[in-house]
Amino acid sequence: MIQSQMFAPSVVYRLRRAHDQIQELNNMLGGILEDSPNRAVVDFKPEDEGTYRLTIKAVIWGLPPFELSVLLSEIIHNLRAALDNLVCALVYSQGGMGCDDSAFPMQARRPDDRAKSKPRSRQRRGNRVERPAPDPLAGIHPDARAIIQGLQPYQSTDPKRDLLWVLNQLSNIDKHRFFHVAAWALGAAEFEVIPVRHVTNITHQKILHTSGRVSLGTPLAEAIVHSHHPQPEVQVKTDFGLDIAFDETSTIVPNTLVGPLLRDISRYVIGIAESFERFLPPPIATPMSPEQPISEWDDD
């Protein structure tokens, strides 16, 4: 059990670190937004006789700081690595002496389907005999294996949207290609135009951009102000919550808000880790941090 007690804490601390980093990401974003509170401008100009078009446009320069992408990379890595570390701990909890080939599989297609789609290779190439790929779950308790197999994305009605599959793909891209680029996005929006002076009517008030990526000049909302006066006056109330999203170039989750997705993945992975507590030694099966069990972690 000594080796298991060495590896299981890495699961705990990676999950705790990812949880804290998500809060750090939110705090960093909040600080950036406080430094630049003016994120929209009003464009008010005459259109046809007796009408004026009022348009709210985004005023956002460039991309979010690169530090956000670095932090995003660390969160993804910790969540993915925690599950691989979990399988290693499960191997040692059964008396195993090594887990070089161990990993937490995340498959969008059933193993049988994947095998059928590959061309049959020759058993022998020269003097080398081809061997089947190692079993990433070798050495763990049969019940633990069954749980992991039941969690596979191919069990989902939409495997490519399964949170484990999304996490796996985000991790692979981050490790082997490049940092995930963050882009500015709209998280929430409120808009109201109130007549003040010389206004007959206000029509077609609508929010044009409710969520997703925004950039400089993106139209956010508009309204038609009816007036025959040369200088009608209105009061504009806006509240456009700025957030960050995966860039539209992302092949996995383009234009998806980073914070909510990471929180959903984190909660899901934490729930998975908790479901294996009974297979691990008692000293580290329950406390998921030195001070608190996982169930008491909050998202404040």
C-alpha positions as a Markdown table, in Angstrom:
| # | Residue | x | y | z |
|---|---|---|---|---|
| 1 | Met | 0.0 | 0.0 | 0.0 |
| 2 | Ile | 3.0 | 2.3 | 0.4 |
| 3 | Gln | 3.2 | 3.0 | -3.3 |
| 4 | Ser | -0.5 | 3.6 | -3.6 |
| 5 | Gln | -0.3 | 6.1 | -0.7 |
| 6 | Met | 2.5 | 7.9 | -2.7 |
| 7 | Phe | 0.5 | 8.2 | -6.0 |
| 8 | Ala | -3.0 | 8.9 | -4.7 |
| 9 | Pro | -2.1 | 12.3 | -3.2 |
| 10 | Ser | -1.0 | 13.5 | -6.6 |
| 11 | Val | -4.6 | 13.0 | -7.7 |
| 12 | Val | -5.8 | 15.1 | -4.8 |
| 13 | Tyr | -3.4 | 17.9 | -5.2 |
| 14 | Arg | -3.8 | 18.1 | -9.0 |
| 15 | Leu | -7.5 | 18.5 | -8.6 |
| 16 | Arg | -7.1 | 21.0 | -5.8 |
| 17 | Arg | -4.6 | 22.9 | -7.9 |
| 18 | Ala | -6.9 | 22.9 | -10.9 |
| 19 | His | -9.8 | 24.1 | -8.7 |
| 20 | Asp | -7.8 | 27.0 | -7.3 |
| 21 | Gln | -6.5 | 27.9 | -10.8 |
| 22 | Ile | -10.0 | 28.2 | -12.1 |
| 23 | Gln | -10.6 | 30.8 | -9.3 |
| 24 | Glu | -7.3 | 32.4 | -10.2 |
| 25 | Leu | -8.4 | 32.7 | -13.8 |
| 26 | Asn | -11.7 | 34.3 | -12.8 |
| 27 | Asn | -9.8 | 36.8 | -10.5 |
| 28 | Met | -7.3 | 37.6 | -13.2 |
| 29 | Leu | -10.1 | 38.3 | -15.7 |
| 30 | Gly | -11.9 | 40.4 | -13.2 |
| 31 | Gly | -8.8 | 42.6 | -12.6 |
| 32 | Ile | -8.4 | 43.1 | -16.4 |
| 33 | Leu | -12.0 | 44.2 | -16.8 |
| 34 | Glu | -11.8 | 46.6 | -13.9 |
| 35 | Asp | -8.8 | 48.3 | -15.6 |
| 36 | Ser | -10.8 | 48.8 | -18.8 |
| 37 | Pro | -14.5 | 49.3 | -17.8 |
| 38 | Asn | -15.5 | 51.0 | -21.1 |
| 39 | Arg | -16.2 | 48.1 | -23.4 |
| 40 | Ala | -18.9 | 49.6 | -25.6 |
| 41 | Val | -19.7 | 52.8 | -27.4 |
| 42 | Val | -23.0 | 54.3 | -28.7 |
| 43 | Asp | -23.3 | 55.2 | -32.4 |
| 44 | Phe | -26.3 | 57.4 | -32.9 |
| 45 | Lys | -27.0 | 58.7 | -36.4 |
| 46 | Pro | -30.0 | 59.7 | -38.6 |
| 47 | Glu | -31.2 | 57.1 | -41.0 |
| 48 | Asp | -34.4 | 58.0 | -42.9 |
| 49 | Glu | -36.6 | 61.0 | -42.4 |
| 50 | Gly | -37.9 | 61.0 | -38.8 |
| 51 | Thr | -35.8 | 58.0 | -37.7 |
| 52 | Tyr | -32.4 | 57.5 | -36.1 |
| 53 | Arg | -30.5 | 54.3 | -35.7 |
| 54 | Leu | -28.8 | 53.7 | -32.3 |
| 55 | Thr | -26.1 | 51.0 | -32.3 |
| 56 | Ile | -24.0 | 49.7 | -29.5 |
| 57 | Lys | -20.6 | 48.6 | -30.6 |
| 58 | Ala | -17.8 | 46.7 | -28.8 |
| 59 | Val | -14.6 | 48.6 | -28.0 |
| 60 | Ile | -12.1 | 45.8 | -27.4 |
| 61 | Trp | -8.5 | 45.9 | -28.5 |
| 62 | Gly | -6.4 | 42.9 | -29.3 |
| 63 | Leu | -6.6 | 39.5 | -27.5 |
| 64 | Pro | -6.7 | 38.7 | -23.8 |
| 65 | Pro | -3.3 | 38.6 | -22.1 |
| 66 | Phe | -1.2 | 35.6 | -23.1 |
| 67 | Glu | -0.9 | 34.7 | -19.4 |
| 68 | Leu | -4.6 | 33.6 | -19.5 |
| 69 | Ser | -3.7 | 31.0 | -22.1 |
| 70 | Val | -0.8 | 29.8 | -20.0 |
| 71 | Leu | -3.0 | 29.4 | -17.0 |
| 72 | Leu | -5.6 | 27.7 | -19.1 |
| 73 | Ser | -3.0 | 25.2 | -20.2 |
| 74 | Glu | -2.1 | 24.4 | -16.6 |
| 75 | Ile | -5.7 | 23.8 | -15.6 |
| 76 | Ile | -6.3 | 21.4 | -18.5 |
| 77 | His | -3.0 | 19.6 | -17.8 |
| 78 | Asn | -3.8 | 19.1 | -14.1 |
| 79 | Leu | -7.3 | 17.8 | -14.7 |
| 80 | Arg | -6.1 | 15.3 | -17.4 |
| 81 | Ala | -3.1 | 14.2 | -15.4 |
| 82 | Ala | -5.1 | 13.6 | -12.2 |
| 83 | Leu | -7.1 | 10.9 | -14.0 |
| 84 | Asp | -3.9 | 9.2 | -15.3 |
| 85 | Asn | -2.4 | 9.4 | -11.8 |
| 86 | Leu | -5.7 | 7.9 | -10.4 |
| 87 | Val | -5.2 | 4.7 | -12.6 |
| 88 | Cys | -1.6 | 4.4 | -11.4 |
| 89 | Ala | -2.8 | 4.6 | -7.8 |
| 90 | Leu | -5.4 | 1.9 | -8.5 |
| 91 | Val | -2.7 | -0.4 | -9.9 |
| 92 | Tyr | -0.6 | 0.0 | -6.8 |
| 93 | Ser | -3.6 | -0.4 | -4.5 |
| 94 | Gln | -3.9 | -4.0 | -6.0 |
| 95 | Gly | -0.3 | -4.7 | -5.2 |
| 96 | Gly | 1.1 | -3.8 | -8.6 |
| 97 | Met | 4.7 | -2.8 | -8.9 |
| 98 | Gly | 4.7 | -0.5 | -11.9 |
| 99 | Cys | 2.3 | 1.5 | -14.1 |
| 100 | Asp | 4.5 | 2.6 | -17.1 |
| 101 | Asp | 1.6 | 1.8 | -19.5 |
| 102 | Ser | -1.2 | 2.8 | -17.2 |
| 103 | Ala | -3.6 | 5.6 | -18.3 |
| 104 | Phe | -7.2 | 6.7 | -18.0 |
| 105 | Pro | -8.6 | 6.0 | -21.5 |
| 106 | Met | -11.0 | 8.5 | -23.1 |
| 107 | Gln | -12.4 | 6.9 | -26.2 |
| 108 | Ala | -15.1 | 8.2 | -28.5 |
| 109 | Arg | -15.3 | 4.9 | -30.4 |
| 110 | Arg | -15.7 | 1.4 | -28.9 |
| 111 | Pro | -12.5 | -0.6 | -29.0 |
| 112 | Asp | -14.1 | -3.2 | -31.3 |
| 113 | Asp | -15.2 | -0.5 | -33.8 |
| 114 | Arg | -11.7 | 1.1 | -33.7 |
| 115 | Ala | -10.1 | -2.3 | -34.4 |
| 116 | Lys | -12.4 | -3.0 | -37.4 |
| 117 | Ser | -11.6 | 0.4 | -38.9 |
| 118 | Lys | -7.8 | -0.3 | -38.9 |
| 119 | Pro | -6.3 | -2.4 | -41.8 |
| 120 | Arg | -5.1 | -5.8 | -40.7 |
| 121 | Ser | -1.4 | -5.8 | -40.3 |
| 122 | Arg | 1.0 | -8.6 | -40.7 |
| 123 | Gln | 2.0 | -10.5 | -37.5 |
| 124 | Arg | 5.7 | -10.4 | -38.4 |
| 125 | Arg | 7.8 | -7.7 | -40.0 |
| 126 | Gly | 11.3 | -9.0 | -40.6 |
| 127 | Asn | 12.5 | -10.3 | -37.3 |
| 128 | Arg | 10.1 | -8.3 | -35.3 |
| 129 | Val | 6.8 | -9.7 | -34.1 |
| 130 | Glu | 4.0 | -7.1 | -33.7 |
| 131 | Arg | 2.4 | -7.1 | -30.3 |
| 132 | Pro | -1.0 | -5.7 | -29.3 |
| 133 | Ala | -1.1 | -2.3 | -27.7 |
| 134 | Pro | -0.7 | -2.5 | -23.9 |
| 135 | Asp | -3.9 | -2.4 | -21.8 |
| 136 | Pro | -3.9 | 1.0 | -20.0 |
| 137 | Leu | -6.1 | -0.5 | -17.2 |
| 138 | Ala | -4.0 | -3.6 | -16.6 |
| 139 | Gly | -3.7 | -4.5 | -12.9 |
| 140 | Ile | -6.6 | -2.5 | -11.5 |
| 141 | His | -9.6 | -4.0 | -9.6 |
| 142 | Pro | -12.2 | -5.5 | -12.0 |
| 143 | Asp | -14.9 | -3.3 | -10.5 |
| 144 | Ala | -12.7 | -0.2 | -11.0 |
| 145 | Arg | -12.2 | -1.2 | -14.7 |
| 146 | Ala | -16.0 | -1.6 | -15.1 |
| 147 | Ile | -16.5 | 1.9 | -13.8 |
| 148 | Ile | -14.0 | 3.4 | -16.1 |
| 149 | Gln | -15.4 | 1.6 | -19.1 |
| 150 | Gly | -18.9 | 2.9 | -18.2 |
| 151 | Leu | -17.5 | 6.4 | -18.2 |
| 152 | Gln | -16.1 | 6.2 | -21.7 |
| 153 | Pro | -17.3 | 8.9 | -24.2 |
| 154 | Tyr | -18.6 | 6.2 | -26.6 |
| 155 | Gln | -21.2 | 5.4 | -24.0 |
| 156 | Ser | -22.7 | 8.9 | -24.5 |
| 157 | Thr | -25.3 | 9.7 | -27.1 |
| 158 | Asp | -23.0 | 12.4 | -28.4 |
| 159 | Pro | -19.4 | 11.2 | -27.7 |
| 160 | Lys | -17.7 | 14.3 | -29.3 |
| 161 | Arg | -19.5 | 16.5 | -26.7 |
| 162 | Asp | -18.8 | 14.3 | -23.7 |
| 163 | Leu | -16.7 | 16.2 | -21.1 |
| 164 | Leu | -14.0 | 13.5 | -20.9 |
| 165 | Trp | -13.6 | 13.6 | -24.7 |
| 166 | Val | -13.4 | 17.4 | -24.7 |
| 167 | Leu | -10.8 | 17.3 | -21.9 |
| 168 | Asn | -8.8 | 14.7 | -23.7 |
| 169 | Gln | -8.7 | 16.6 | -27.0 |
| 170 | Leu | -8.0 | 19.9 | -25.3 |
| 171 | Ser | -5.1 | 18.2 | -23.5 |
| 172 | Asn | -3.7 | 16.6 | -26.6 |
| 173 | Ile | -3.8 | 19.9 | -28.6 |
| 174 | Asp | -2.1 | 21.7 | -25.7 |
| 175 | Lys | 0.6 | 19.1 | -25.3 |
| 176 | His | 1.4 | 18.4 | -28.9 |
| 177 | Arg | 0.5 | 21.6 | -30.9 |
| 178 | Phe | 0.1 | 24.9 | -29.2 |
| 179 | Phe | -1.5 | 26.8 | -26.3 |
| 180 | His | -5.2 | 27.3 | -26.6 |
| 181 | Val | -5.8 | 30.9 | -27.7 |
| 182 | Ala | -8.3 | 32.8 | -25.6 |
| 183 | Ala | -10.5 | 35.4 | -27.3 |
| 184 | Trp | -12.8 | 38.1 | -25.8 |
| 185 | Ala | -16.4 | 36.9 | -25.6 |
| 186 | Leu | -19.8 | 38.2 | -24.4 |
| 187 | Gly | -21.0 | 36.4 | -21.3 |
| 188 | Ala | -24.3 | 38.3 | -20.7 |
| 189 | Ala | -26.1 | 41.3 | -22.1 |
| 190 | Glu | -28.7 | 43.8 | -21.0 |
| 191 | Phe | -29.9 | 46.7 | -23.2 |
| 192 | Glu | -32.5 | 49.4 | -22.8 |
| 193 | Val | -33.1 | 52.8 | -24.5 |
| 194 | Ile | -35.3 | 55.3 | -22.6 |
| 195 | Pro | -36.7 | 58.4 | -24.3 |
| 196 | Val | -35.7 | 61.7 | -22.6 |
| 197 | Arg | -36.7 | 64.6 | -25.0 |
| 198 | His | -38.1 | 65.1 | -28.5 |
| 199 | Val | -38.7 | 61.4 | -29.0 |
| 200 | Thr | -41.9 | 60.1 | -30.6 |
| 201 | Asn | -41.3 | 56.4 | -30.2 |
| 202 | Ile | -38.5 | 53.8 | -29.9 |
| 203 | Thr | -38.8 | 50.5 | -31.8 |
| 204 | His | -36.8 | 47.5 | -32.8 |
| 205 | Gln | -34.9 | 47.4 | -29.5 |
| 206 | Lys | -32.9 | 44.2 | -29.7 |
| 207 | Ile | -29.6 | 42.6 | -28.5 |
| 208 | Leu | -27.7 | 41.5 | -31.6 |
| 209 | His | -24.9 | 39.5 | -29.8 |
| 210 | Thr | -25.9 | 37.4 | -26.8 |
| 211 | Ser | -22.9 | 35.2 | -26.4 |
| 212 | Gly | -19.7 | 34.2 | -28.1 |
| 213 | Arg | -16.6 | 35.9 | -29.4 |
| 214 | Val | -16.5 | 39.7 | -29.8 |
| 215 | Ser | -13.9 | 42.0 | -31.3 |
| 216 | Leu | -13.5 | 45.7 | -32.1 |
| 217 | Gly | -16.6 | 47.1 | -33.7 |
| 218 | Thr | -18.8 | 44.0 | -33.2 |
| 219 | Pro | -22.4 | 45.3 | -33.1 |
| 220 | Leu | -23.9 | 44.4 | -29.7 |
| 221 | Ala | -27.4 | 45.9 | -29.8 |
| 222 | Glu | -29.5 | 48.4 | -31.7 |
| 223 | Ala | -32.7 | 50.4 | -31.6 |
| 224 | Ile | -34.7 | 52.7 | -33.9 |
| 225 | Val | -35.5 | 56.1 | -32.4 |
| 226 | His | -38.4 | 58.0 | -34.1 |
| 227 | Ser | -38.2 | 61.8 | -33.9 |
| 228 | His | -38.7 | 64.8 | -36.2 |
| 229 | His | -36.5 | 66.9 | -34.0 |
| 230 | Pro | -32.9 | 67.5 | -35.1 |
| 231 | Gln | -31.5 | 66.6 | -31.7 |
| 232 | Pro | -33.6 | 63.9 | -29.9 |
| 233 | Glu | -32.3 | 62.8 | -26.5 |
| 234 | Val | -32.3 | 59.3 | -25.1 |
| 235 | Gln | -30.8 | 57.5 | -22.2 |
| 236 | Val | -29.0 | 54.2 | -22.9 |
| 237 | Lys | -28.6 | 51.5 | -20.3 |
| 238 | Thr | -26.3 | 48.7 | -21.1 |
| 239 | Asp | -24.6 | 46.0 | -19.3 |
| 240 | Phe | -22.4 | 43.7 | -21.4 |
| 241 | Gly | -20.6 | 41.1 | -19.4 |
| 242 | Leu | -17.2 | 40.5 | -21.0 |
| 243 | Asp | -15.7 | 37.0 | -20.7 |
| 244 | Ile | -13.1 | 34.9 | -22.5 |
| 245 | Ala | -13.8 | 32.0 | -24.8 |
| 246 | Phe | -11.8 | 29.5 | -26.8 |
| 247 | Asp | -10.8 | 31.1 | -30.0 |
| 248 | Glu | -12.9 | 30.3 | -33.1 |
| 249 | Thr | -9.9 | 28.4 | -34.5 |
| 250 | Ser | -10.4 | 25.8 | -31.8 |
| 251 | Thr | -11.4 | 22.5 | -33.5 |
| 252 | Ile | -13.0 | 21.2 | -30.3 |
| 253 | Val | -15.0 | 24.0 | -28.6 |
| 254 | Pro | -14.8 | 27.1 | -30.8 |
| 255 | Asn | -16.3 | 30.3 | -29.2 |
| 256 | Thr | -17.2 | 28.4 | -26.0 |
| 257 | Leu | -16.8 | 30.3 | -22.8 |
| 258 | Val | -13.8 | 29.1 | -20.9 |
| 259 | Gly | -14.9 | 29.5 | -17.3 |
| 260 | Pro | -18.2 | 27.6 | -17.4 |
| 261 | Leu | -16.7 | 24.8 | -19.5 |
| 262 | Leu | -13.7 | 24.3 | -17.2 |
| 263 | Arg | -15.9 | 24.4 | -14.1 |
| 264 | Asp | -18.1 | 21.7 | -15.6 |
| 265 | Ile | -15.1 | 19.5 | -16.5 |
| 266 | Ser | -13.5 | 20.1 | -13.0 |
| 267 | Arg | -16.7 | 19.1 | -11.2 |
| 268 | Tyr | -17.1 | 16.0 | -13.4 |
| 269 | Val | -13.5 | 14.9 | -12.9 |
| 270 | Ile | -13.7 | 15.4 | -9.1 |
| 271 | Gly | -16.9 | 13.3 | -9.1 |
| 272 | Ile | -15.0 | 10.6 | -11.0 |
| 273 | Ala | -12.1 | 10.7 | -8.5 |
| 274 | Glu | -14.5 | 10.4 | -5.6 |
| 275 | Ser | -16.2 | 7.3 | -7.1 |
| 276 | Phe | -12.9 | 5.4 | -6.7 |
| 277 | Glu | -12.2 | 6.2 | -3.0 |
| 278 | Arg | -13.3 | 2.7 | -1.9 |
| 279 | Phe | -10.5 | 1.2 | -4.0 |
| 280 | Leu | -7.7 | 3.3 | -2.3 |
| 281 | Pro | -6.1 | 3.1 | 1.1 |
| 282 | Pro | -8.2 | 4.7 | 3.9 |
| 283 | Pro | -5.6 | 7.3 | 4.9 |
| 284 | Ile | -6.1 | 9.1 | 1.6 |
| 285 | Ala | -9.4 | 7.8 | 0.4 |
| 286 | Thr | -11.5 | 10.5 | 2.1 |
| 287 | Pro | -9.5 | 13.7 | 2.6 |
| 288 | Met | -9.0 | 15.3 | -0.7 |
| 289 | Ser | -6.9 | 18.2 | 0.6 |
| 290 | Pro | -5.0 | 18.6 | 3.9 |
| 291 | Glu | -7.9 | 20.8 | 5.2 |
| 292 | Gln | -11.1 | 19.7 | 3.4 |
| 293 | Pro | -12.6 | 16.8 | 1.7 |
| 294 | Ile | -13.5 | 17.3 | -2.0 |
| 295 | Ser | -17.2 | 17.6 | -1.2 |
| 296 | Glu | -16.6 | 20.7 | 0.8 |
| 297 | Trp | -14.7 | 22.6 | -1.9 |
| 298 | Asp | -16.7 | 25.6 | -3.2 |
| 299 | Asp | -16.6 | 27.8 | -6.3 |
| 300 | Asp | -16.5 | 31.2 | -4.5 |
